[in-house]
């Protein structure tokens, strides 16, 4: 297989990487938004401050993923957006609502600040749930039946719980004291819901897609595949035990839950990739069938080679500059 023939798979990998980075980066700030308590303004201020320097830039990865889909797989892009028009609209409304609420809460008069916090929470819920709903319909091959819609709703709940889970892990890294304990307590519940969701989807997916069941049970690959659920269970237990002991003395390895949940997301991505590769739309459209002309892919590839390191560099720089515990978010 020469370079031109591998390009569709290279872009499939790049899109998967962009989606994964979006999930672990914008996922935590969506989760923080979902967690905002209505009865504690001090907590809300600290939680918003913990994501203040990052949340807007984190959405870059979503733009990159959609851009790759549009340019590298235009046929798949048209099908996906056609089938997911309404949940995509809900996602965009949620993201816009978050952006407006974030800015206005910092400048609003006292009695309006709580309203903008509520809208930020609603926007976060809309964005998280719509992404989960879209994922559920995608796995179902865009079949609109009673069972597929139930599955999509289950996926919406699970993705929202997973984002809340990683949001709690982020707050454990960035905060201390009562807020850190609050995040750990909520994180345990979100972790249990996430675990139930993963198990449910792992049961439903092969039942819905016989080809997935056949792939999962094929030997000797099935032996290696067992490492994914075993590792997933181990990570869930580690994070749950850590959350149960928060706060630890000297904030010992506070980065551990976030790292473990990020690894958990990676394992889920690997499971989905193994189930549906080399399809860009499950059981409908192969990556090679949906890809653009080779000359277009080559042109875009060299652009990605330049742009991707720049995005990674400024992302690393931002997180390096604003590391450590949260400080009050102020505007001048």
N, C-alpha and C positions, 0 to 999 in steps of 0.2 A: 504493500500500500504506500503510494507516494504522498508527498506533502499536500497536494491538492485534494486527494481523497480523504485525508485525515481532518481537513478543516471543519467539516460539519460537526465532528466529534469534539474537536478542540473548542468550538464555540458552545457546544452543549455543556462541556466542562466549565467554561468561563461563566456561562449563565448560572450553573449550579453554584459556583463559588460566590457569585454576586448575591444570589438568593440567600445563601447560608450566612454571609457577612451581614446582610440586611437583617436576618432573623436574630442574630446574636447582638447586633448593635442597636438598630432601631427597635428591636424586640424589647430590650430592657426599658427604653424610655416610654414605649407604649404601655408596658407593664406598670411602670411607675405612675403613669396617668390613670390607669384603671384602679390603682390602689389608693388614690387620693381620698383621705377621710373627710367627711363633711363636717365633723365636729371638732376639728383641731387645726386651727390656722397655722400654728407654729410648725406642725408636721408638714402641712401642705407647702409652706414656704421652703423648708429644708429639702423636701422631695423635688420640688421644681428646680431649686438651685443645684441639686445633684446632677440634673440632666441639662441644665442651662447651656453650657458651652458645647454640647455634643449633639443635641436632638435633631437640629436642622440638617447638619452635615451627614448624619446617619442615613437620611433618606436618599443620599446620593446613590447608595447601592441598589435601591429599588429602581431609580432612574436608569442606572447602568443595565440592570437585568432586563427591563422592558425595552431598552434601546437595543440590546443584543438580540432579543426576540424579534423586534421589528426589522432589523437590518439583516440578520443572519438567517432568520426563519420567517419570512414575510407571510407565507401561506398559513403557517401555524398561528402567527400573530392575529391574522384576520379571523380565523376560526375561534380562537380563545376569547378575543374581545367581543365577538358577536354573541357567543354563548354566555359570556359572563358580563354582559353589558350592565345590568342592574346592580350586581354586587360591586362591580368596578366603580360605578357611580357613587355607591354608598361609601366605598373606600376613599374616593377623592373628596367627598363632602366631609368625612371624618378628619382627613388630613388638613383640609382647609380650616375646619373648625378649630383644630388644635393650634394651628399657626396663629389664627386671629386671637384666640383666647389667651395664648401664651403672652403675646405682646400687650394685649389690653389689660390683663391682670396686673401687670407691673405699673401701669399708668392710671388704672381706674381709681375712682374715689372709693373710700372705705366700704360703703354699703354695696358696691358693685363687684368688689373683688371676689367675693364668695360665688357670685353668679358666673364669673368667668372661669373660676376653678371647676365649677360643675360642668360647664361647657367643654372644658379641656378633658374632663373625665369622660363625658359622653362621646367626644370626638375620638378618644383613645379606644373606647369600647367599640365604636362603629368600625374603626380601622382594623382592630384586631379580629373582631367577629367576621367581618366581610372577607378578610384574608383566609380565615379558616373555612368559611363557606365556599369560597372559590376553590380552595384546595380539595375539599370534599367532592365537589362537582367534577373537578379535573380528574381525580382518581376514578370516579364513576364513568369517565368518558363522556361527560356532558349529557348523561341520560336524565331526563326529567320525569321521574316516577315518584310514587309515594315513598318507596324504600330509599331511593337515591337522595331525596330531599331530607329524609330523616338522618341519613348518613352525613349529609352536608351540614346539618344543624349540629350533630354530634362533633363533627370536625371543627365547627366554629367555636363551640364551647371549649374543646381541647386546646386549640391554638390560643384562645384568649387566656386559658389557665396557664399554658406554657409561657406566654409572654409575661404574665403576672409572676410566674415562678422565677424567670430570669431577672425580672424587675426587682423582686425581693432580694435576690442574690447581689444585684448591683447596689442596693441600699445598704446591705451588710458591709460591703466594701467602703462605701462613701460616707456612712453616718456612724453615729455612736449613741450610747445611752438608750433612752426609752424608744426612740425611733428605730434604732437597730433591733431592739427586742420586738417591736411591733412588726417589722419587716420579716424577721425570722418566724414569728408565729403565723403570719399570713402565708409565708413561703412554704411551711409544712403542709398547709391545707391545699395550696396550689400544686404542690408536688404530688400529693395523693390523687388529685383530680387529673393531673397530667399522666400519671401512671395508669389510671383507669382508662383514660383516653387512648393511650398507646396500645394497651392490651386489646381494647375494643376494636381499634382500627386494624391491628394485626390479625384479629379473628375475622373481621368483615372483609378485608381486602382479598384474601385468597378465595373466600366464598363467592365474592362478586366476580373475580377474574380467575377462571380456571388455569389460564396460562401462568399466572403468578404462583398458584399452588404447585403446579408442575415444576416451576423453576425453583421454588423453595425446597421441594422434596428431592430434587435431583442430586445424586451422589457423584463425586465426593464433596461437591460445593456445599451441600446441606450441613456438613460437619463444621466447615469454616463459618457458615452463616449463623450457626448457633452462638458464636462469639458476640454477635450484636445484641440479642436479648439478654444474655448473661452479663455483658458489660453495662447495658442499660440499667438492669436491676441493681447492680453494684453501685453505680453512680447515684441512683435515686436513694439508696440506703445511706451512702456517705453524706449526701447533702442533708437528708432528714436528720441524721445523728448530729451533724454540725449545727443545724438550725436549733435543735433541741437544747444545745448547750450555750447558745448565745445569751449574754456576752462572754467571751473568753478573755482570760487575763492578757493584758497588753495587746488585745485585738489579734490574737494569734491566728496566722494564715487566713485572714478575712477574705482573701482572694479565692480560697478553695471552692466555695459554693458556685461562684460565677464561672470558674474554670470547668467545674464538673458539669454544670448545666450546658455550657457551650459544647462540651464533648458529647453530651446527651443529644443535643440538636444535630451534631455531626453524624452520630450513629443513626438517627432517624432519617437524615438525608441520604445516607449510604443505603439504608434499607429500601427507600423509595427508588433510588437510582438502580439498585440491583433488580428490583421488581419490574421496572419498565424500560430499562435500556435495551435497545437503542432508539426507542420511540420518543418523540418530542410531545406527542399527544398519545396517551396510553391506548394501545391496541388499535390505533387509527392511522397515525402518520409517523413514518420514520424520519429521523433527522436528515438523512440524505435526500429524502423525497421533498422535505419542506425547505431545504436550504436554498440560498440565493446562488447566483452564478459564481463559478470559481473565481473569476476576476474580481467580483465584488467582495467575496470573502477575503481574498488576499489583501485588497486595499484596506478593508476594515481591520484586518488582523494587525497590520503594521500600525494603524492608529491606536488600537487597544494596547499594543506593546509600549506605546509612548504614554498613553493616558493612565492606564492602570497603575503603574508605579507612582505616578504623581498623586493619585487618589490615596493610595496606601501610605505615601510619605506624609501627606498633610493630616491624614487620620491618625497616624502614629504620633505626629508632632502635637496635635491637639490633645490627645490623651496623655502624652508625656508632660505637657505644660500644666494641665489641670488635674494631675494626679493628687492623691491624698484625700483627706476628709473634706467634706463640703463646707464652704463658707457662704455667708449671705450673698444672694444674687442682687446686685444693685444696678440701677440705670442712672446715667447722668445726662 
